[in-house]
Amino acid sequence: MVVSMSYPALISRPILKPLALTLLTSLALMGCQPNTTSSTDNNAASNEAASESSLSTTAQSAPTATKTDASASTPATVSAQQVIEQPITILALGDSLTEGLGVAENEAYPAQLEAALKQAGYVNAKVINSGLSGETSSGLVNRLDWVLKTKPDITILTTGANDAMRGIEVPTIDKNIRTTIKRLQDEGSVVVLGGMQIYDNLGDDYVKSFSAIYPKIAKDTGVAFIPFFLEGVGGDRSLNQADAIHPTKEGYTRIVNNNILPVLTPAIDDFVKQHETASQNK
């Protein structure tokens, strides 16, 4: 396929003394008043992202999103007290939606996600883009040994739409996704699964069966779950490239802020807490 002020009034008190003393007192009072200046901290994250070539049916299937300012939900920079220095490696694993087909590397969702996390205080978060355009779930299983060399703490998994485009049997897709999740979990990686949907050109039964595998897998495996990875973007021409399939950088910004971060952030916080607990127990 990541955004304040009071002005103290001068106080004057009438003093029944000679005029000279009154003037001197007034000047002294004025000189002692605090001078509070206002400051405005503008931090806007303009991170935005990219797409997925073999997912034409996916984008067409999604309901048209309500157009809003994609930057409105961009997380604001946190204060120094909120900085989390724990190193976190996040593997973005999937097909061209992950790779960012059609957009610059820094506009694809993995790059935008890393920037958003750092802005939110996770200063040592690293997001690795391991997307491969056109890849099926079977192909992904075959390269797990290689991608696991990155030793990810957390993995965002989005796969299966290319399988559906080719009419691969739903049980095969289901098996491959479960195999991938188990391998990742066995290696100690927390998994966030991105759900997919497809257009009904393959028949209503196939479409329903395909869409149903994601929530069922999430429930069975206990992984964190994004119900529809392209929610609010798929089907909206203003947030997709000319092919009406792949997100623009603005589309990816919305995916990061609205779809990924609300699910990913709790998983990161749990990981950080577990790491802190383990360190304290050593």
C-alpha positions in Angstrom: 0.0 0.0 0.0 1.7 10.6 11.1 -0.7 18.9 16.1 -1.8 30.2 25.9 -1.6 33.6 28.1 -2.4 36.0 30.8 -1.5 39.6 31.3 -1.2 40.9 34.8 -2.9 44.2 35.5 -1.1 47.0 37.1 -2.2 47.5 40.7 -2.8 51.0 41.9 -3.8 52.0 45.4 -4.7 55.6 46.5 -2.3 56.9 49.1 -3.2 60.0 51.1 0.3 61.5 51.2 1.9 64.5 49.5 2.0 64.5 45.7 5.7 63.8 45.5 5.4 60.7 47.7 2.4 59.5 45.7 4.3 59.7 42.4 7.3 58.0 43.8 5.2 55.2 45.2 3.3 54.7 42.0 6.6 54.5 40.0 7.9 51.9 42.5 4.8 49.8 42.2 4.9 49.9 38.4 8.6 48.8 38.4 7.8 45.8 40.6 5.0 44.4 38.4 5.9 41.0 36.6 6.1 41.2 32.9 4.7 38.0 31.5 5.2 37.4 27.8 3.3 34.8 25.9 4.7 32.2 23.6 3.1 29.9 21.2 4.6 26.5 20.4 3.6 25.4 16.9 4.6 21.8 16.1 2.9 20.3 13.1 3.7 16.9 11.7 3.3 16.9 8.0 4.1 13.2 7.5 2.3 11.5 4.8 2.5 8.4 2.8 1.9 5.8 0.0 0.4 2.6 -1.6 -0.3 -0.8 -3.1 -0.5 -1.7 -6.8 -2.1 -5.1 -6.8 -4.9 -4.0 -4.5 -7.2 -2.5 -7.0 -10.2 -4.4 -5.7 -9.4 -3.4 -2.2 -9.5 0.3 -2.8 -12.6 0.0 -4.9 -14.4 -1.9 -2.2 -13.9 0.6 0.6 -16.6 3.1 1.4 -15.9 6.6 0.4 -14.3 8.4 3.3 -15.6 11.7 4.7 -13.1 14.3 3.7 -11.3 15.9 6.6 -8.0 17.5 7.2 -5.5 14.7 7.3 -3.2 16.6 9.5 -5.8 17.3 12.1 -5.1 14.1 14.0 -1.3 14.4 13.7 0.2 13.9 17.2 1.7 16.9 18.7 5.3 17.0 20.0 5.5 15.9 23.6 7.3 17.6 26.4 10.6 16.4 27.8 8.8 14.5 30.6 7.1 12.3 28.0 10.2 11.2 26.1 10.7 7.4 26.0 14.2 6.4 25.3 13.7 2.6 25.1 14.9 1.4 21.7 12.0 -0.1 19.7 12.3 -1.9 16.4 9.1 -2.2 14.4 8.9 -4.3 11.3 6.4 -3.1 8.6 5.8 -6.4 6.8 3.6 -6.8 3.8 3.1 -6.0 0.1 3.0 -2.8 -1.9 0.8 -1.1 0.6 3.7 -1.4 2.9 6.4 -0.7 0.3 4.7 2.5 -0.8 4.4 1.9 -4.5 4.1 5.2 -6.4 5.3 7.5 -3.7 8.7 8.6 -2.3 10.3 6.4 0.3 9.8 9.1 3.0 6.1 9.3 2.1 5.4 5.6 2.5 3.7 4.6 5.7 6.7 3.1 7.5 8.7 6.3 7.2 5.8 8.5 8.2 5.1 6.2 11.1 8.6 6.4 12.4 8.5 10.2 12.2 5.1 10.3 14.0 6.4 8.0 16.8 9.5 10.1 17.4 7.4 13.2 17.5 5.1 11.5 20.0 8.1 10.9 22.3 9.4 7.4 21.2 12.7 8.9 20.2 14.5 5.6 19.6 11.8 4.0 17.6 12.9 2.5 14.3 10.4 1.3 11.6 11.8 -1.0 9.0 10.1 -1.1 5.6 9.8 -4.7 4.5 7.1 -4.4 1.9 7.3 -6.2 -1.4 4.9 -5.2 -4.2 2.8 -8.0 -5.7 3.7 -10.5 -2.9 1.2 -13.1 -1.8 0.9 -14.5 1.6 2.8 -17.6 0.4 5.7 -15.5 -0.8 5.8 -13.7 2.5 6.0 -17.0 4.4 9.0 -18.0 2.2 11.0 -14.9 3.2 10.3 -15.0 6.9 13.8 -16.3 7.7 15.3 -13.3 6.1 13.0 -10.6 7.6 13.4 -12.1 11.1 17.0 -11.1 11.0 15.9 -7.6 11.8 14.8 -9.0 15.2 11.6 -6.9 15.4 10.1 -6.1 18.8 6.8 -5.4 17.0 5.6 -6.4 13.6 2.8 -4.7 11.6 1.5 -7.4 9.2 -0.6 -6.6 6.1 -0.9 -9.4 3.6 -3.5 -11.4 1.6 -5.0 -8.9 -0.8 -2.8 -10.0 -3.7 -3.9 -13.6 -3.0 -7.5 -12.6 -3.3 -6.8 -10.8 -6.6 -5.6 -14.1 -7.9 -8.5 -16.1 -6.5 -6.3 -18.1 -4.2 -8.4 -20.3 -1.9 -9.3 -18.6 1.4 -8.1 -21.5 3.6 -4.7 -21.2 2.0 -4.5 -17.5 2.8 -5.7 -18.2 6.4 -3.1 -20.8 6.9 -0.3 -18.6 5.6 -1.2 -15.7 7.8 -1.4 -17.9 10.9 1.9 -19.4 10.0 3.5 -16.0 9.7 2.0 -14.8 13.0 3.3 -17.9 14.8 6.8 -17.6 13.5 6.9 -13.9 14.5 5.5 -14.6 18.0 7.9 -17.5 18.4 10.7 -15.1 17.8 9.4 -12.7 20.5 7.8 -10.1 18.2 4.4 -8.6 19.1 2.1 -8.7 16.1 -0.3 -6.1 14.9 -2.5 -7.5 12.1 -4.0 -5.2 9.4 -7.3 -6.4 8.1 -8.1 -6.3 4.4 -11.3 -6.1 2.3 -11.8 -6.8 -1.4 -14.4 -5.9 -4.1 -17.1 -8.4 -4.9 -16.0 -9.2 -8.4 -14.9 -12.7 -7.2 -18.4 -13.4 -5.9 -20.2 -12.6 -2.6 -19.2 -15.9 -0.9 -15.5 -15.5 -1.6 -15.5 -11.8 -0.5 -17.3 -12.6 2.8 -15.0 -15.6 3.5 -11.9 -13.5 2.8 -12.9 -10.6 4.9 -13.9 -12.9 7.8 -10.5 -14.5 8.2 -8.8 -11.4 9.7 -11.0 -10.9 12.8 -11.1 -14.6 13.3 -7.3 -14.9 13.2 -6.9 -11.9 15.5 -9.2 -13.5 18.0 -7.6 -16.9 17.8 -4.0 -15.6 18.1 -4.6 -12.7 20.4 -2.8 -10.2 18.2 -3.6 -6.5 18.1 -5.9 -5.8 15.2 -6.6 -3.0 12.7 -10.1 -4.0 11.3 -9.4 -2.4 7.9 -6.0 -1.1 7.1 -7.3 1.4 4.5 -10.3 2.6 6.5 -11.1 6.2 5.6 -8.8 6.2 2.6 -9.8 3.3 0.3 -12.3 4.6 -2.3 -11.5 8.3 -1.6 -10.0 9.7 -4.9 -8.6 12.7 -3.1 -6.4 10.4 -0.9 -5.3 8.0 -3.7 -3.1 8.2 -6.7 -4.4 8.5 -10.3 -5.1 4.8 -10.4 -7.7 5.3 -7.6 -6.0 2.3 -5.8 -2.8 3.4 -4.1 -2.8 6.0 -1.3 -1.0 9.3 -1.8 1.2 10.6 1.0 -1.8 12.4 2.4 -3.7 9.1 2.4 -0.8 7.4 4.2 -0.8 10.2 6.8 -4.4 9.4 7.6 -3.7 5.7 7.7 -0.9 6.2 10.2 -2.7 8.7 12.4 -6.2 7.2 12.4 -5.7 3.5 11.7 -2.3 2.4 12.9 -1.3 4.6 15.9 -4.5 4.0 17.9 -3.8 0.2 17.8 0.0 0.3 17.8 0.6 2.8 20.6 -0.9 0.6 23.4 1.2 -2.3 22.0 4.4 -0.2 22.3 3.5 1.0 25.8 3.0 -2.6 26.9 6.4 -3.5 25.4 8.1 -0.6 27.1 6.5 -1.6 30.5 7.6 -5.2 30.1 11.1 -4.2 29.3 11.3 -1.9 32.3 9.9 -4.6 34.6 12.5 -7.1 33.2 15.3 -4.6 33.7 14.2 -4.0 37.3 14.1 -7.7 38.1 17.6 -8.3 36.9 
